[in-house]
Each structure stands twice: as C-alpha cells, then as structure tokens.
C-alpha cells in the first residue's frame, strides 16, 4: 500500500498547494492550533490552510466590501 503525504491528500479547492507559509507562533497558540486540527481530524498544515483560505475567500471578502478604508 502506497503512503501518501496527508497534507497532499486533501489539498485546496483553490488550486494545487505549491507555496509555503512559515508563520512563527507562540507556544500556546501552536498547541491550541494542533488541538483544533486533531479535533477536526486534520493535520496542522491542513487545518491552518483551511482557516487562512476561509478568511481570505470568505470573511476577508466580506470585510473588504464593508470597509471603505480598503478602497472598495
């Protein structure tokens, strides 16, 4: 049976995941991120990607449309 890297199994609906994002976190924040990812049945990378994508493509878009200071 072939072993597949978990973070590549469930990629993004927004395209192939080829870029990296190294984000320094406080130890407590990192531990909480790991806990939430485990609760969701995901790796830390998958969960982090999902949170970022939800914000960029969801909440971020809503904020941009409501905030005149962003030029929209």
Helices and strands as residue ranges (DSSP letters): H 6-9, H 27-39, H 44-54, I 55-59, H 60-66, G 68-70
